[in-house]
Amino acid sequence: MKLFYTVVGMLVVLFIITFSLTNTTPVQLEYYNIINFEVPSYLLIFISFGVGLIFAGFLDIVERLRLARKVSKLNKRIKVLEKNHKETEVLPPVQEGPSTTYT
């Protein structure tokens, strides 16, 4: 399995290198004459991809925290319900007296 991950990693690095080398055309970025500069097109794509990864990671962290709180609340509810169940559990009556055995 380690070999598989190594091969996949090498293919991804090879893709990134070849993509960067073939997309070197400069792109003009302009925003209301406040921002005005040129960057290679591959850099613009990689930056956009990186920002997307960071944003998705942030959303994942928020979702995990929400789910952890929900699990905690549900575990507390389980403990309360188990406690109530033990308190209301009716034990079967115990019969005292001689035991009958059949032979």
Wavefront OBJ file of the C-alpha trace (Angstrom):
o trace
v 0.000 0.000 0.000
v 2.921 2.321 0.737
v 4.151 1.790 -2.821
v 0.722 2.755 -4.175
v 0.730 6.035 -2.211
v 4.248 6.779 -3.394
v 3.299 6.227 -7.052
v 0.138 8.344 -6.716
v 2.130 11.107 -5.000
v 4.731 11.063 -7.754
v 2.004 11.297 -10.409
v 0.435 14.279 -8.653
v 3.812 16.041 -8.428
v 4.464 15.262 -12.103
v 1.064 16.712 -13.023
v 1.735 19.880 -11.030
v 5.144 20.358 -12.643
v 3.911 19.804 -16.208
v 0.839 21.974 -15.587
v 3.038 24.787 -14.283
v 5.425 24.570 -17.219
v 2.694 24.649 -19.863
v 0.611 27.463 -18.309
v 3.112 30.260 -17.875
v 1.088 32.879 -19.743
v 0.795 36.018 -17.601
v -2.689 37.045 -16.514
v -3.574 40.652 -15.714
v -5.363 41.008 -12.379
v -7.188 44.265 -11.889
v -9.690 45.311 -9.249
v -11.084 48.863 -9.531
v -7.604 50.242 -10.156
v -6.673 49.337 -6.563
v -5.036 46.043 -7.452
v -3.250 45.842 -10.764
v -0.542 43.243 -11.419
v 0.342 40.265 -13.581
v 0.784 36.679 -12.393
v 1.324 33.436 -14.300
v -1.935 31.609 -14.919
v -0.780 28.467 -13.092
v -0.061 30.515 -9.958
v -3.528 32.026 -10.043
v -5.073 28.556 -10.331
v -2.913 27.121 -7.512
v -3.716 30.042 -5.210
v -7.431 29.632 -5.894
v -7.170 25.912 -5.219
v -5.267 26.525 -1.976
v -7.805 29.075 -0.735
v -10.562 26.576 -1.523
v -8.765 23.867 0.453
v -8.346 26.168 3.446
v -12.001 27.221 3.325
v -13.194 23.605 3.037
v -10.917 22.613 5.932
v -12.359 25.401 8.066
v -15.910 24.251 7.280
v -14.922 20.678 8.141
v -13.566 21.775 11.529
v -16.776 23.662 12.283
v -18.874 20.637 11.317
v -16.769 18.290 13.466
v -17.193 20.591 16.469
v -20.950 20.699 15.919
v -21.134 16.920 15.699
v -18.944 16.497 18.801
v -21.344 18.683 20.795
v -24.295 16.678 19.498
v -22.627 13.377 20.467
v -21.906 14.759 23.934
v -25.535 15.801 24.414
v -26.767 12.406 23.215
v -24.380 10.565 25.565
v -25.701 12.623 28.495
v -29.256 11.784 27.442
v -28.378 8.066 27.295
v -26.992 8.204 30.843
v -30.174 9.887 32.119
v -32.397 7.373 30.344
v -30.364 4.420 31.666
v -30.606 5.823 35.179
v -34.379 6.247 34.834
v -34.674 2.737 33.438
v -32.824 1.246 36.418
v -35.050 3.154 38.850
v -38.282 2.031 37.212
v -37.238 -1.550 36.529
v -39.569 -4.032 38.234
v -37.923 -7.123 39.611
v -39.823 -10.417 39.266
v -41.306 -11.714 42.512
v -39.250 -14.319 44.321
v -41.169 -17.441 45.332
v -40.278 -18.770 48.694
v -41.147 -22.187 49.941
v -40.327 -25.755 49.142
v -39.094 -26.406 45.693
v -40.801 -29.067 43.718
v -38.770 -31.465 41.697
v -40.217 -33.988 39.361
v -38.618 -37.329 38.888
l 1 2 3 4 5 6 7 8 9 10 11 12 13 14 15 16 17 18 19 20 21 22 23 24 25 26 27 28 29 30 31 32 33 34 35 36 37 38 39 40 41 42 43 44 45 46 47 48 49 50 51 52 53 54 55 56 57 58 59 60 61 62 63 64 65 66 67 68 69 70 71 72 73 74 75 76 77 78 79 80 81 82 83 84 85 86 87 88 89 90 91 92 93 94 95 96 97 98 99 100 101 102 103
